[in-house]
Amino acid sequence: MASELRCSEKTVRRWLHRFNRCGLEGLEDLGGQGRKRRITEAERSRIVGLVRLTPPGRLEVQPSNEMWAADESGPSEWTLDALAAAARGLGIEVSRSQVRRILLAEGVRWRRTRSWTRSKDPDFEGKGRGSSDSTPARPTARRWSAPTNSAR
């Protein structure tokens, strides 16, 4: 039976004993195996929900065209450390690595922050083209040629 099920004889004996002891109910998953979760599903949902919120330190343009942040000392972007600190502020004891695992399990994808800005100011002018033509983007490749045999 063990070779047909591709498991050990000990495993077969354990399942047979459970069946003899409990009948068909003994073959169901008992549950409760493994380590218990430290945080509840509701707390996990609150952590995932934090990502959708604007970070408290991010500057936003107000209708009066002034820049304003809810908390100037707060993070301007969500990082794992900032999310863990915000969760602790909500009373959820969680580590940075646990926040990472939760977000990965939920399919949350991270994007790098862009280092440029756009302005709605009509007097704002862009910097124009990229770097000048005098500075090549990459050095020209040296051509390789086979050595000549001049000793003939």
Phi and psi in degrees as GROMACS dihedral restraints (atoms count N, CA, C in turn):
[ dihedral_restraints ]
;  ai    aj    ak    al  type     phi  dphi    fc
    3     4     5     6     1   -63.9    20    10
    4     5     6     7     1   -42.4    20    10
    6     7     8     9     1   -68.7    20    10
    7     8     9    10     1   -34.7    20    10
    9    10    11    12     1   -68.2    20    10
   10    11    12    13     1   -36.6    20    10
   12    13    14    15     1   -88.2    20    10
   13    14    15    16     1    -4.6    20    10
   15    16    17    18     1    56.4    20    10
   16    17    18    19     1    51.2    20    10
   18    19    20    21     1  -142.5    20    10
   19    20    21    22     1   177.9    20    10
   21    22    23    24     1   -81.1    20    10
   22    23    24    25     1   159.8    20    10
   24    25    26    27     1   -64.0    20    10
   25    26    27    28     1   -34.0    20    10
   27    28    29    30     1   -61.9    20    10
   28    29    30    31     1   -40.5    20    10
   30    31    32    33     1   -64.3    20    10
   31    32    33    34     1   -42.8    20    10
   33    34    35    36     1   -61.1    20    10
   34    35    36    37     1   -45.0    20    10
   36    37    38    39     1   -61.6    20    10
   37    38    39    40     1   -40.9    20    10
   39    40    41    42     1   -62.2    20    10
   40    41    42    43     1   -44.8    20    10
   42    43    44    45     1   -67.2    20    10
   43    44    45    46     1   -36.6    20    10
   45    46    47    48     1   -64.3    20    10
   46    47    48    49     1   -42.6    20    10
   48    49    50    51     1   -62.4    20    10
   49    50    51    52     1   -41.4    20    10
   51    52    53    54     1   -63.7    20    10
   52    53    54    55     1   -40.1    20    10
   54    55    56    57     1   -64.9    20    10
   55    56    57    58     1   -43.8    20    10
   57    58    59    60     1   -63.8    20    10
   58    59    60    61     1   -34.9    20    10
   60    61    62    63     1   -78.0    20    10
   61    62    63    64     1   -41.9    20    10
   63    64    65    66     1  -120.3    20    10
   64    65    66    67     1    -3.7    20    10
   66    67    68    69     1    74.5    20    10
   67    68    69    70     1  -152.1    20    10
   69    70    71    72     1   -62.1    20    10
   70    71    72    73     1   -31.6    20    10
   72    73    74    75     1   -62.4    20    10
   73    74    75    76     1   -26.8    20    10
   75    76    77    78     1   -67.6    20    10
   76    77    78    79     1   -18.7    20    10
   78    79    80    81     1   -88.7    20    10
   79    80    81    82     1    -7.2    20    10
   81    82    83    84     1   -77.5    20    10
   82    83    84    85     1   159.9    20    10
   84    85    86    87     1   -67.8    20    10
   85    86    87    88     1   129.7    20    10
   87    88    89    90     1   -75.6    20    10
   88    89    90    91     1   -25.4    20    10
   90    91    92    93     1    67.7    20    10
   91    92    93    94     1   175.6    20    10
   93    94    95    96     1    71.3    20    10
   94    95    96    97     1     8.8    20    10
   96    97    98    99     1   -83.7    20    10
   97    98    99   100     1   149.1    20    10
   99   100   101   102     1    85.8    20    10
  100   101   102   103     1  -178.3    20    10
  102   103   104   105     1   -74.8    20    10
  103   104   105   106     1   140.4    20    10
  105   106   107   108     1   -76.1    20    10
  106   107   108   109     1   147.5    20    10
  108   109   110   111     1   -69.6    20    10
  109   110   111   112     1   142.9    20    10
  111   112   113   114     1   -82.7    20    10
  112   113   114   115     1   -27.5    20    10
  114   115   116   117     1  -121.7    20    10
  115   116   117   118     1   153.9    20    10
  117   118   119   120     1   -81.8    20    10
  118   119   120   121     1   168.9    20    10
  120   121   122   123     1   -62.3    20    10
  121   122   123   124     1   -37.1    20    10
  123   124   125   126     1   -63.0    20    10
  124   125   126   127     1   -40.6    20    10
  126   127   128   129     1   -67.9    20    10
  127   128   129   130     1   -38.3    20    10
  129   130   131   132     1   -60.8    20    10
  130   131   132   133     1   -43.0    20    10
  132   133   134   135     1   -63.6    20    10
  133   134   135   136     1   -37.8    20    10
  135   136   137   138     1   -65.6    20    10
  136   137   138   139     1   -37.5    20    10
  138   139   140   141     1   -65.8    20    10
  139   140   141   142     1   -44.7    20    10
  141   142   143   144     1   -63.9    20    10
  142   143   144   145     1   -37.0    20    10
  144   145   146   147     1   -65.1    20    10
  145   146   147   148     1   -28.8    20    10
  147   148   149   150     1   -60.1    20    10
  148   149   150   151     1   -36.2    20    10
  150   151   152   153     1   -62.2    20    10
  151   152   153   154     1   -31.7    20    10
  153   154   155   156     1   -77.3    20    10
  154   155   156   157     1   -16.6    20    10
  156   157   158   159     1   -81.4    20    10
  157   158   159   160     1   154.3    20    10
  159   160   161   162     1   -73.8    20    10
  160   161   162   163     1   130.2    20    10
  162   163   164   165     1   -57.3    20    10
  163   164   165   166     1   143.6    20    10
  165   166   167   168     1   -64.4    20    10
  166   167   168   169     1   -22.8    20    10
  168   169   170   171     1   -95.5    20    10
  169   170   171   172     1     0.0    20    10
  171   172   173   174     1   -74.7    20    10
  172   173   174   175     1   131.9    20    10
  174   175   176   177     1   -75.9    20    10
  175   176   177   178     1   136.4    20    10
  177   178   179   180     1  -128.4    20    10
  178   179   180   181     1   145.7    20    10
  180   181   182   183     1   -80.9    20    10
  181   182   183   184     1   125.2    20    10
  183   184   185   186     1   -88.2    20    10
  184   185   186   187     1   165.5    20    10
  186   187   188   189     1   -55.7    20    10
  187   188   189   190     1   -25.8    20    10
  189   190   191   192     1   -84.3    20    10
  190   191   192   193     1    10.3    20    10
  192   193   194   195     1    64.8    20    10
  193   194   195   196     1    19.2    20    10
  195   196   197   198     1   -95.8    20    10
  196   197   198   199     1   149.6    20    10
  198   199   200   201     1   -89.1    20    10
  199   200   201   202     1   137.3    20    10
  201   202   203   204     1  -147.8    20    10
  202   203   204   205     1   141.3    20    10
  204   205   206   207     1  -124.4    20    10
  205   206   207   208     1   143.6    20    10
  207   208   209   210     1   -61.8    20    10
  208   209   210   211     1   -38.8    20    10
  210   211   212   213     1  -142.8    20    10
  211   212   213   214     1   102.1    20    10
  213   214   215   216     1   -63.0    20    10
  214   215   216   217     1   -24.1    20    10
  216   217   218   219     1   -88.5    20    10
  217   218   219   220     1    -6.6    20    10
  219   220   221   222     1   -80.5    20    10
  220   221   222   223     1   172.6    20    10
  222   223   224   225     1   -69.4    20    10
  223   224   225   226     1   142.1    20    10
  225   226   227   228     1   -88.0    20    10
  226   227   228   229     1   -12.0    20    10
  228   229   230   231     1  -146.7    20    10
  229   230   231   232     1   155.7    20    10
  231   232   233   234     1   -81.6    20    10
  232   233   234   235     1   122.1    20    10
  234   235   236   237     1  -117.9    20    10
  235   236   237   238     1   170.4    20    10
  237   238   239   240     1   -61.4    20    10
  238   239   240   241     1   -40.3    20    10
  240   241   242   243     1   -64.0    20    10
  241   242   243   244     1   -43.1    20    10
  243   244   245   246     1   -66.1    20    10
  244   245   246   247     1   -39.6    20    10
  246   247   248   249     1   -65.6    20    10
  247   248   249   250     1   -41.8    20    10
  249   250   251   252     1   -63.3    20    10
  250   251   252   253     1   -41.1    20    10
  252   253   254   255     1   -66.2    20    10
  253   254   255   256     1   -40.1    20    10
  255   256   257   258     1   -66.1    20    10
  256   257   258   259     1   -38.4    20    10
  258   259   260   261     1   -65.2    20    10
  259   260   261   262     1   -41.3    20    10
  261   262   263   264     1   -63.8    20    10
  262   263   264   265     1   -33.7    20    10
  264   265   266   267     1   -64.4    20    10
  265   266   267   268     1   -25.7    20    10
  267   268   269   270     1   -88.7    20    10
  268   269   270   271     1     1.0    20    10
  270   271   272   273     1    90.5    20    10
  271   272   273   274     1    12.9    20    10
  273   274   275   276     1  -101.7    20    10
  274   275   276   277     1   111.6    20    10
  276   277   278   279     1   -78.9    20    10
  277   278   279   280     1   106.9    20    10
  279   280   281   282     1  -145.5    20    10
  280   281   282   283     1   148.2    20    10
  282   283   284   285     1   -98.0    20    10
  283   284   285   286     1   167.9    20    10
  285   286   287   288     1   -58.8    20    10
  286   287   288   289     1   -45.7    20    10
  288   289   290   291     1   -67.1    20    10
  289   290   291   292     1   -33.2    20    10
  291   292   293   294     1   -69.7    20    10
  292   293   294   295     1   -37.5    20    10
  294   295   296   297     1   -61.0    20    10
  295   296   297   298     1   -42.4    20    10
  297   298   299   300     1   -60.4    20    10
  298   299   300   301     1   -46.4    20    10
  300   301   302   303     1   -63.6    20    10
  301   302   303   304     1   -40.1    20    10
  303   304   305   306     1   -62.8    20    10
  304   305   306   307     1   -46.5    20    10
  306   307   308   309     1   -67.3    20    10
  307   308   309   310     1   -38.4    20    10
  309   310   311   312     1   -63.8    20    10
  310   311   312   313     1   -42.3    20    10
  312   313   314   315     1   -64.1    20    10
  313   314   315   316     1   -30.4    20    10
  315   316   317   318     1   -87.6    20    10
  316   317   318   319     1    -3.6    20    10
  318   319   320   321     1    79.2    20    10
  319   320   321   322     1    18.7    20    10
  321   322   323   324     1   -73.6    20    10
  322   323   324   325     1   128.3    20    10
  324   325   326   327     1  -106.1    20    10
  325   326   327   328     1   140.4    20    10
  327   328   329   330     1   -96.0    20    10
  328   329   330   331     1   145.3    20    10
  330   331   332   333     1  -125.9    20    10
  331   332   333   334     1   145.1    20    10
  333   334   335   336     1   -70.9    20    10
  334   335   336   337     1   145.9    20    10
  336   337   338   339     1   -71.5    20    10
  337   338   339   340     1   135.2    20    10
  339   340   341   342     1   -79.8    20    10
  340   341   342   343     1   143.2    20    10
  342   343   344   345     1   -96.8    20    10
  343   344   345   346     1    16.9    20    10
  345   346   347   348     1  -123.2    20    10
  346   347   348   349     1   163.4    20    10
  348   349   350   351     1  -130.4    20    10
  349   350   351   352     1   164.3    20    10
  351   352   353   354     1  -120.2    20    10
  352   353   354   355     1   151.7    20    10
  354   355   356   357     1  -123.5    20    10
  355   356   357   358     1   141.9    20    10
  357   358   359   360     1   -91.2    20    10
  358   359   360   361     1     1.0    20    10
  360   361   362   363     1   -71.4    20    10
  361   362   363   364     1   123.0    20    10
  363   364   365   366     1   -66.4    20    10
  364   365   366   367     1   -21.1    20    10
  366   367   368   369     1   -86.0    20    10
  367   368   369   370     1    -4.4    20    10
  369   370   371   372     1   -72.7    20    10
  370   371   372   373     1   133.9    20    10
  372   373   374   375     1  -120.1    20    10
  373   374   375   376     1   138.4    20    10
  375   376   377   378     1   -69.4    20    10
  376   377   378   379     1   170.4    20    10
  378   379   380   381     1   -81.7    20    10
  379   380   381   382     1    -4.6    20    10
  381   382   383   384     1    90.4    20    10
  382   383   384   385     1  -153.2    20    10
  384   385   386   387     1   -65.0    20    10
  385   386   387   388     1   174.7    20    10
  387   388   389   390     1   -71.2    20    10
  388   389   390   391     1  -147.3    20    10
  390   391   392   393     1   -67.3    20    10
  391   392   393   394     1   161.7    20    10
  393   394   395   396     1   -71.3    20    10
  394   395   396   397     1   162.9    20    10
  396   397   398   399     1   -71.1    20    10
  397   398   399   400     1   -17.8    20    10
  399   400   401   402     1   -73.9    20    10
  400   401   402   403     1   -18.0    20    10
  402   403   404   405     1  -109.9    20    10
  403   404   405   406     1   105.8    20    10
  405   406   407   408     1   -66.2    20    10
  406   407   408   409     1   147.1    20    10
  408   409   410   411     1   -66.7    20    10
  409   410   411   412     1   -38.2    20    10
  411   412   413   414     1  -144.8    20    10
  412   413   414   415     1   149.2    20    10
  414   415   416   417     1   -64.7    20    10
  415   416   417   418     1   150.4    20    10
  417   418   419   420     1   -70.7    20    10
  418   419   420   421     1   142.7    20    10
  420   421   422   423     1   -75.4    20    10
  421   422   423   424     1   140.5    20    10
  423   424   425   426     1   -82.0    20    10
  424   425   426   427     1   134.3    20    10
  426   427   428   429     1   -80.4    20    10
  427   428   429   430     1   141.0    20    10
  429   430   431   432     1  -102.6    20    10
  430   431   432   433     1   136.7    20    10
  432   433   434   435     1  -133.3    20    10
  433   434   435   436     1   149.6    20    10
  435   436   437   438     1   -67.8    20    10
  436   437   438   439     1   141.4    20    10
  438   439   440   441     1   -65.1    20    10
  439   440   441   442     1   142.9    20    10
  441   442   443   444     1   -84.8    20    10
  442   443   444   445     1   146.5    20    10
  444   445   446   447     1   -98.3    20    10
  445   446   447   448     1    95.0    20    10
  447   448   449   450     1   -93.0    20    10
  448   449   450   451     1     1.4    20    10
  450   451   452   453     1   -87.4    20    10
  451   452   453   454     1     5.2    20    10
